[in-house]
Amino acid sequence: MVSNAALVTVTGGCHCRAVRFEADVPPSVEILACNCSICAATGFLHLIVPHARFRLASGGESLTRYRFGTRAAEHLFCAVCGIKSFYQPRSHPEAWSVNLNTLDDASLLDVSITPFDGRNWETAKAALDGTEPGPASASS
């Protein structure tokens, strides 16, 4: 567990700035790079943030929702510019997945990128949880 004193506040949001958020994260973070159909198409890089350390500053009314496949993940997009700056992944139901690319200043963080094989989601999730041997994998 990371103490609040060891956290950095980052801000970000969508392209048109209708949706804005802030999050308290450790200064060194693991980013999941998923190869599933939606993450590969959008270039989403997953910064997992527990719900309690994420705050939607503005734009809740501008968010539109999309679900596919198992319908477990709730993909949230700005209805104005179409950018998905964060969403509720099925891999981490207790956290938001924030797109590293939507942070105002990602240079505040020491980032390590871990591949997540979202095309083989069940196996990748088991590897992420440490319940099955194999390379770590991400969150559709």
ROVONU-119597 format. One record per residue: residue in three letters; x, y, z of N, C-alpha, C, O in turn. Coordinates in Angstrom, 3 decimals, decimal comma. Each point is the difference from the previous one (the first is absolute). Layout:
{"ALA" {X Y Z} {X Y Z} {X Y Z} {X Y Z}}
...
! end
This chain:
{"MET" {0,841 -1,187 0,000} {-0,841 1,187 0,000} {0,882 1,244 0,000} {1,004 0,053 0,711}}
{"VAL" {-1,372 0,931 -1,495} {0,758 1,241 -0,131} {-0,602 1,040 0,929} {-1,215 0,200 0,002}}
{"SER" {2,052 0,466 0,788} {-0,511 1,044 0,891} {-0,336 1,235 -0,817} {0,589 0,230 -1,057}}
{"ASN" {-1,537 0,568 1,543} {-0,400 1,219 -0,701} {1,159 0,963 -0,167} {0,024 0,764 -0,965}}
{"ALA" {0,953 -0,780 1,894} {1,150 0,886 -0,093} {0,868 -0,342 -1,199} {0,737 0,853 -0,495}}
{"ALA" {-0,817 -2,096 0,024} {0,832 -0,441 -1,119} {-0,709 0,155 -1,341} {0,461 -0,547 -1,001}}
{"LEU" {-1,567 1,278 0,960} {-0,775 0,135 -1,227} {0,231 1,347 -0,681} {0,332 0,993 0,647}}
{"VAL" {-0,514 -0,983 -1,951} {0,082 1,201 -0,822} {-1,376 0,221 -0,598} {-0,647 -0,959 -0,421}}
{"THR" {0,184 2,199 0,375} {-1,278 0,293 -0,637} {0,236 0,332 -1,467} {0,762 0,907 -0,334}}
{"VAL" {-1,431 -1,657 -0,530} {0,063 0,259 -1,436} {-1,381 0,473 -0,459} {-1,018 -0,335 0,606}}
{"THR" {1,003 1,111 -1,676} {-1,250 0,487 -0,577} {-0,037 -0,372 -1,470} {1,035 -0,266 -0,612}}
{"GLY" {-2,227 0,248 0,055} {-0,132 -0,312 -1,411} {-1,436 0,085 -0,442} {-0,866 0,486 0,727}}
{"GLY" {0,623 -0,968 -1,934} {-1,343 0,014 -0,533} {-0,007 -0,204 -1,497} {0,984 -0,438 -0,597}}
{"CYS" {-2,108 0,762 0,013} {-0,193 -0,207 -1,429} {0,634 1,133 -0,819} {0,548 0,949 0,561}}
{"HIS" {-0,628 -1,059 -1,869} {0,617 0,974 -0,904} {-0,647 1,379 0,082} {0,699 1,013 0,002}}
{"CYS" {-2,024 -0,968 0,065} {-0,699 1,293 0,021} {-0,083 0,604 1,403} {-0,486 1,118 0,170}}
{"ARG" {0,955 -1,853 0,823} {0,040 0,417 1,395} {-1,378 0,053 0,672} {-0,140 0,575 1,079}}
{"ALA" {-0,856 -1,161 -1,701} {-1,315 -0,084 0,645} {0,063 -0,939 1,201} {-0,633 0,251 1,026}}
{"VAL" {1,403 -1,341 -1,158} {0,170 -0,974 1,083} {1,370 0,229 0,622} {1,018 -0,007 -0,693}}
{"ARG" {-1,001 0,210 2,007} {1,245 0,229 0,730} {0,001 -0,865 1,256} {-1,039 -0,191 0,633}}
{"PHE" {2,204 -0,325 -0,281} {0,128 -0,838 1,190} {1,314 0,297 0,689} {0,888 0,641 -0,563}}
{"GLU" {-0,780 -1,117 1,782} {1,277 -0,019 0,719} {0,084 -1,323 0,742} {-1,014 -0,596 0,363}}
{"ALA" {2,244 0,153 -0,147} {0,211 -1,282 0,659} {1,279 0,056 0,817} {0,963 0,668 -0,378}}
{"ASP" {-0,962 -1,368 1,489} {1,177 -0,109 0,859} {0,625 -1,363 -0,261} {-0,616 -1,037 0,247}}
{"VAL" {1,852 1,051 -0,750} {0,683 -1,225 -0,408} {1,420 -0,016 0,545} {0,555 1,056 0,305}}
{"PRO" {0,037 -2,233 -0,180} {1,408 -0,060 0,408} {0,874 0,647 -1,079} {-0,376 -0,007 -1,172}}
{"PRO" {1,517 0,556 1,537} {0,871 0,617 -1,012} {0,594 -1,005 -0,987} {0,359 0,376 -1,116}}
{"SER" {-0,251 -1,643 1,507} {0,436 -1,070 -0,910} {-1,199 -0,893 -0,257} {-0,584 -0,551 0,934}}
{"VAL" {0,214 0,407 -2,208} {-1,216 -0,731 -0,336} {0,250 -1,035 -1,088} {0,835 0,180 -0,886}}
{"GLU" {-1,593 -1,273 0,986} {-0,012 -1,016 -1,052} {-1,175 0,317 -0,913} {-1,135 0,134 0,456}}
{"ILE" {1,414 -0,017 -1,737} {-1,019 0,260 -1,009} {-0,219 -1,293 -0,780} {0,959 -0,649 -0,417}}
{"LEU" {-2,216 0,279 0,223} {-0,316 -1,182 -0,800} {-0,277 0,430 -1,433} {-0,832 0,873 -0,247}}
{"ALA" {1,532 -1,490 -0,687} {-0,200 0,254 -1,431} {-0,741 -1,197 -0,574} {0,595 -1,049 -0,251}}
{"CYS" {-1,883 1,210 0,047} {-0,878 -1,084 -0,440} {-0,069 -0,064 -1,524} {0,047 1,025 -0,681}}
{"ASN" {-0,158 -2,242 0,161} {-0,106 -0,182 -1,447} {-1,404 -0,441 -0,434} {-0,168 -0,494 -1,116}}
{"CYS" {-0,836 0,663 1,976} {-1,362 -0,380 -0,394} {-0,470 0,926 -1,131} {0,668 0,981 -0,326}}
{"SER" {-1,806 -1,300 -0,255} {-0,475 0,739 -1,171} {-0,200 1,490 0,271} {0,368 0,820 -0,841}}
{"ILE" {-0,932 -0,447 1,972} {-0,269 1,414 0,253} {1,251 0,748 0,464} {0,223 1,136 -0,417}}
{"CYS" {0,591 -1,748 1,266} {1,212 0,685 0,481} {1,033 0,176 -1,106} {0,649 1,041 -0,096}}
{"ALA" {-0,503 -2,073 -0,741} {0,945 0,093 -1,115} {-0,437 1,094 -0,969} {0,843 0,730 -0,521}}
{"ALA" {-2,136 -0,604 0,273} {-0,504 0,993 -0,947} {0,126 1,426 0,518} {0,167 0,938 -0,779}}
{"THR" {-0,248 -0,778 2,112} {0,005 1,357 0,561} {1,322 0,398 0,639} {0,182 1,166 0,350}}
{"GLY" {0,750 -2,110 -0,186} {1,272 0,326 0,636} {-0,125 0,247 1,497} {0,790 0,749 0,574}}
{"PHE" {-1,775 -1,372 0,060} {-0,242 0,187 1,433} {1,110 -0,669 0,806} {0,301 -1,176 -0,208}}
{"LEU" {0,303 1,920 1,123} {1,012 -0,519 0,926} {-0,561 0,102 1,405} {-0,289 1,096 0,478}}
{"HIS" {0,131 -2,241 0,189} {-0,752 -0,108 1,251} {0,804 0,360 1,246} {0,962 -0,682 0,354}}
{"LEU" {-1,369 1,756 0,299} {0,478 0,370 1,327} {-1,148 -0,332 0,941} {-1,029 0,677 -0,016}}
{"ILE" {1,191 -1,707 0,833} {-1,071 -0,461 0,877} {-0,009 0,844 1,279} {1,000 0,088 0,714}}
{"VAL" {-2,162 0,532 -0,443} {-0,154 0,905 1,143} {-1,189 -0,460 0,836} {-1,123 -0,035 -0,503}}
{"PRO" {1,346 -0,321 1,777} {-1,127 -0,385 0,858} {-1,074 1,090 0,008} {0,319 1,188 -0,038}}
{"HIS" {-1,569 -1,587 0,087} {-1,108 0,957 -0,018} {0,185 1,127 1,007} {-0,281 1,156 -0,317}}
{"ALA" {0,744 -1,466 1,517} {0,138 1,007 1,055} {1,054 1,065 -0,311} {-0,007 1,069 0,611}}
{"ARG" {0,909 -1,348 -1,552} {1,055 0,969 -0,324} {-0,228 0,701 -1,338} {0,912 0,627 -0,539}}
{"PHE" {-2,126 -0,731 0,004} {-0,362 0,631 -1,266} {-1,156 0,958 0,234} {-0,956 -0,327 0,704}}
{"ARG" {1,049 1,510 -1,297} {-1,075 0,987 0,120} {-0,339 0,554 -1,381} {0,874 0,493 -0,714}}
{"LEU" {-2,138 -0,579 0,351} {-0,471 0,625 -1,231} {-0,230 1,470 0,327} {-0,900 0,322 0,777}}
{"ALA" {1,691 0,568 -1,351} {-0,078 1,433 0,307} {-1,129 0,678 -0,764} {-0,654 0,902 0,524}}
{"SER" {0,422 -1,337 -1,770} {-1,085 0,573 -0,797} {-0,290 -0,906 -1,188} {0,824 -0,825 -0,395}}
{"GLY" {-1,995 1,000 -0,152} {-0,335 -0,681 -1,239} {-0,790 -1,281 0,113} {-0,174 -0,696 -1,000}}
{"GLY" {-0,308 0,361 2,171} {-0,801 -1,215 0,129} {-1,167 -0,024 -0,969} {-0,353 -1,056 -0,524}}
{"GLU" {-0,240 2,198 0,285} {-1,134 0,093 -0,925} {0,430 -0,167 -1,464} {-0,841 -0,235 -0,868}}
{"SER" {2,124 0,353 0,596} {0,511 -0,160 -1,371} {0,422 -1,431 -0,322} {0,366 -0,300 -1,136}}
{"LEU" {-0,416 -0,584 2,134} {0,440 -1,378 -0,227} {-1,103 -0,845 -0,631} {-1,165 0,078 0,388}}
{"THR" {1,557 -0,877 -1,360} {-0,901 -0,972 -0,596} {0,613 -1,376 0,205} {1,221 -0,126 0,099}}
{"ARG" {-2,044 -0,894 -0,035} {0,452 -1,342 0,367} {-0,078 -0,971 -1,172} {-0,846 0,122 -0,885}}
{"TYR" {1,762 -1,095 0,912} {0,028 -1,046 -1,018} {0,422 -1,299 0,674} {0,955 -0,022 0,776}}
{"ARG" {-1,665 -1,049 -1,072} {0,354 -1,334 0,502} {0,004 -0,963 -1,177} {-0,789 0,148 -0,933}}
{"PHE" {1,676 -1,133 0,977} {0,038 -1,022 -1,047} {0,475 -1,304 0,607} {0,341 -0,050 1,182}}
{"GLY" {-0,316 -0,998 -1,973} {0,484 -1,299 0,474} {-0,772 -0,471 1,221} {-1,212 -0,204 -0,069}}
{"THR" {1,909 0,032 1,188} {-0,641 -0,469 1,232} {-0,873 1,068 0,642} {-0,785 -0,303 0,898}}
{"ARG" {0,910 1,539 -1,342} {-0,734 1,172 0,511} {0,384 0,332 1,444} {-0,696 0,770 0,663}}
{"ALA" {1,793 -1,343 -0,175} {0,448 0,253 1,370} {0,718 1,338 0,122} {-0,153 0,699 1,002}}
{"ALA" {0,928 -0,344 -2,005} {0,709 1,285 0,022} {-0,946 1,110 -0,436} {-0,818 -0,184 -0,902}}
{"GLU" {0,940 1,340 1,553} {-0,802 1,161 -0,386} {0,943 1,046 -0,584} {0,701 0,702 0,729}}
{"HIS" {-0,697 -0,611 -2,052} {0,861 0,946 -0,708} {-0,706 1,351 -0,021} {-1,150 0,094 -0,428}}
{"LEU" {1,827 0,942 0,886} {-0,566 1,344 0,110} {0,736 0,932 -0,960} {1,223 0,126 0,058}}
{"PHE" {-1,979 0,523 -0,939} {0,570 0,893 -1,002} {-0,606 1,385 0,144} {-1,156 0,137 0,399}}
{"CYS" {1,925 0,880 -0,718} {-0,545 1,345 -0,071} {-0,921 0,065 -1,213} {0,416 -0,322 -1,113}}
{"ALA" {-1,655 0,732 1,318} {-0,972 0,090 -1,084} {0,323 1,158 -0,945} {-0,536 0,056 -1,107}}
{"VAL" {1,398 0,861 1,523} {0,356 1,136 -0,838} {1,152 -0,352 -0,938} {-0,118 0,178 -1,213}}
{"CYS" {1,248 -0,684 1,766} {1,189 -0,246 -0,822} {0,307 -1,479 -0,220} {0,847 -0,327 -0,831}}
{"GLY" {-1,512 -0,574 1,551} {0,164 -1,429 -0,221} {1,152 -0,664 0,730} {0,225 -1,195 -0,188}}
{"ILE" {0,515 1,927 1,017} {1,160 -0,566 0,692} {-0,437 -0,775 1,240} {-0,859 0,442 0,763}}
{"LYS" {1,483 -1,624 -0,583} {-0,213 -0,815 1,207} {1,199 0,242 0,898} {1,065 -0,577 -0,215}}
{"SER" {-1,230 1,430 1,225} {1,112 0,314 0,900} {0,067 -0,953 1,189} {1,057 -0,149 0,613}}
{"PHE" {-2,163 -0,491 -0,285} {-0,040 -0,999 1,071} {-1,240 -0,857 -0,208} {-0,925 0,380 -0,718}}
{"TYR" {0,925 -1,546 1,360} {-1,164 -0,876 -0,067} {0,072 -1,035 1,111} {1,009 -0,116 0,696}}
{"GLN" {-2,097 -0,635 -0,540} {-0,071 -1,062 0,989} {0,352 -1,318 -0,670} {-0,821 -0,552 -0,734}}
{"PRO" {2,046 0,024 0,973} {0,386 -1,252 -0,652} {-0,560 -1,220 0,739} {-0,227 0,046 1,209}}
{"ARG" {0,012 -1,109 -1,935} {-0,447 -1,228 0,661} {1,137 -0,651 0,777} {-0,251 -0,754 0,940}}
{"SER" {1,496 1,033 -1,315} {1,147 -0,612 0,680} {0,230 0,553 1,400} {0,582 -0,684 0,843}}
{"HIS" {-1,029 1,907 -0,582} {0,212 0,657 1,287} {-1,309 0,680 0,433} {-0,111 1,222 -0,097}}
{"PRO" {-0,871 -1,985 0,567} {-1,299 0,588 0,338} {0,057 1,005 1,150} {-0,943 0,765 0,201}}
{"GLU" {2,039 -0,764 0,553} {0,144 0,915 1,141} {0,735 1,286 -0,387} {0,313 0,820 0,863}}
{"ALA" {-0,040 -0,646 -2,149} {0,821 1,129 -0,433} {-0,451 0,510 -1,362} {-0,716 -0,682 -0,733}}
{"TRP" {1,149 1,890 0,415} {-0,152 0,562 -1,333} {1,269 -0,294 -0,777} {1,077 -0,108 0,587}}
{"SER" {-1,189 -0,020 -1,878} {1,163 -0,062 -0,871} {0,085 1,357 -0,694} {-0,884 0,377 -0,769}}
{"VAL" {1,960 0,343 1,054} {0,222 1,333 -0,563} {0,983 -0,150 -1,159} {0,999 -0,710 0,116}}
{"ASN" {-1,284 1,373 -1,222} {0,900 -0,047 -1,150} {1,190 0,927 0,268} {-0,156 1,218 0,088}}
{"LEU" {1,339 -1,808 0,041} {1,214 0,782 0,231} {0,127 1,124 -1,019} {0,496 1,078 0,331}}
{"ASN" {-0,937 -1,312 -1,565} {0,111 1,002 -1,062} {-0,893 1,213 0,213} {0,147 1,000 -0,702}}
{"THR" {-1,069 -1,067 1,657} {-0,891 1,137 0,239} {0,401 0,819 1,225} {-0,707 0,936 0,374}}
{"LEU" {1,841 -1,279 0,259} {0,483 0,811 1,116} {0,557 1,307 -0,525} {0,582 0,046 -1,084}}
{"ASP" {-0,759 1,020 1,856} {0,558 1,298 -0,382} {1,520 -0,034 0,000} {0,639 0,620 -0,851}}
{"ASP" {-0,052 -1,351 1,813} {1,457 -0,058 0,094} {0,438 -1,355 0,542} {0,179 -0,170 1,206}}
{"ALA" {-0,007 -0,791 -2,108} {0,426 -1,339 0,399} {1,454 -0,018 0,443} {0,451 -0,994 0,568}}
{"SER" {0,294 2,064 -0,811} {1,405 0,035 0,408} {0,155 0,043 1,522} {1,107 -0,161 0,516}}
{"LEU" {-2,204 0,377 0,198} {0,030 -0,041 1,464} {0,223 -1,420 0,512} {0,332 -0,200 1,169}}
{"LEU" {-0,516 -0,786 -2,049} {0,022 -1,401 0,404} {1,184 -0,743 -0,594} {0,449 0,293 -1,108}}
{"ASP" {0,048 -1,263 1,873} {0,981 -0,954 -0,492} {-0,815 -1,209 -0,467} {-0,567 -0,726 0,817}}
{"VAL" {0,513 0,519 -2,118} {-0,903 -0,965 -0,610} {0,743 -1,253 -0,460} {1,051 0,083 -0,636}}
{"SER" {-1,613 -1,235 0,966} {0,462 -1,253 -0,608} {-1,213 -0,606 -0,710} {-1,103 -0,034 0,546}}
{"ILE" {1,328 -0,438 -1,765} {-1,099 -0,530 -0,811} {0,073 -1,522 -0,046} {1,036 -0,582 -0,319}}
{"THR" {-2,168 -0,050 0,648} {-0,125 -1,454 -0,001} {-1,027 -0,403 -1,052} {-1,129 0,490 0,033}}
{"PRO" {1,484 -1,358 -0,953} {-0,986 -0,474 -0,977} {-1,123 -0,780 0,685} {0,239 -0,724 0,967}}
{"PHE" {-1,446 0,874 -1,468} {-1,156 -0,764 0,462} {-0,658 -0,590 -1,234} {-0,415 0,741 -0,892}}
{"ASP" {0,313 -2,052 0,827} {-0,534 -0,690 -1,166} {-1,521 -0,048 0,043} {-0,592 -1,048 0,256}}
{"GLY" {-0,029 2,188 -0,508} {-1,449 0,100 0,039} {-0,708 -0,811 -1,068} {-1,203 -0,236 0,104}}
{"ARG" {1,926 -0,196 -1,131} {-0,605 -0,871 -1,024} {-0,237 -1,394 0,558} {-0,799 -0,768 -0,535}}
{"ASN" {1,504 0,448 1,622} {-0,180 -1,257 0,738} {-0,283 0,378 1,456} {0,762 -0,335 0,907}}
{"TRP" {-1,868 1,037 -0,712} {-0,295 0,695 1,245} {0,011 -0,902 1,229} {0,626 0,349 1,001}}
{"GLU" {-1,288 -1,475 -1,043} {-0,097 -0,872 1,182} {1,379 -0,453 0,474} {0,289 0,032 1,196}}
{"THR" {0,555 -0,451 -2,127} {1,356 -0,433 0,343} {0,820 1,176 0,521} {0,748 -0,138 0,968}}
{"ALA" {-0,888 1,284 -1,607} {0,743 1,200 0,413} {-0,424 0,466 1,382} {0,847 0,380 0,809}}
{"LYS" {-2,134 -0,402 -0,527} {-0,504 0,412 1,315} {0,512 -0,946 1,072} {0,387 0,445 1,080}}
{"ALA" {-0,376 -1,740 -1,358} {0,515 -0,981 0,968} {1,481 0,266 0,266} {0,442 -0,070 1,147}}
{"ALA" {0,320 0,370 -2,181} {1,425 0,312 0,181} {0,171 1,272 0,820} {0,881 0,073 0,856}}
{"LEU" {-1,722 0,935 -1,112} {0,051 1,263 0,743} {-0,285 -0,236 1,482} {0,627 0,615 0,863}}
{"ASP" {-1,564 -1,499 -0,575} {-0,377 -0,320 1,378} {0,959 -0,978 0,661} {-0,062 -0,215 1,211}}
{"GLY" {0,964 -0,387 -2,019} {0,928 -0,983 0,539} {-0,636 -1,358 0,225} {0,514 -0,813 0,769}}
{"THR" {-1,646 0,565 -1,447} {-0,683 -1,277 0,187} {0,324 -1,001 -1,103} {-0,426 -1,153 0,060}}
{"GLU" {1,171 1,586 -1,054} {0,387 -0,899 -1,082} {1,335 0,471 -0,560} {0,192 1,202 -0,183}}
{"PRO" {0,720 -2,097 -0,089} {1,285 0,430 -0,553} {-0,179 0,600 -1,395} {-0,887 -0,404 -0,753}}
{"GLY" {1,733 1,365 0,423} {-0,034 0,615 -1,322} {0,302 1,462 0,089} {0,061 0,542 1,103}}
{"PRO" {0,134 0,130 -2,230} {0,318 1,425 -0,001} {-1,169 0,819 0,490} {-1,154 -0,383 -0,196}}
{"ALA" {1,433 1,505 0,831} {-1,057 0,896 0,474} {-0,809 0,512 -1,183} {0,529 0,124 -1,105}}
{"SER" {-1,821 0,178 1,328} {-0,856 0,424 -1,070} {-1,128 0,946 0,437} {-0,063 0,129 1,222}}
{"ALA" {-1,127 0,782 -2,153} {-0,727 1,263 0,327} {-1,501 -0,030 0,051} {-0,567 -1,067 0,237}}
{"SER" {-0,115 2,177 -0,445} {-1,348 0,229 0,497} {-0,981 0,534 -1,006} {-0,038 1,214 -0,202}}
{"SER" {-0,736 -2,015 -0,427} {-1,016 0,481 -0,936} {-1,214 0,449 0,729} {-0,967 0,439 -0,623}}
! end
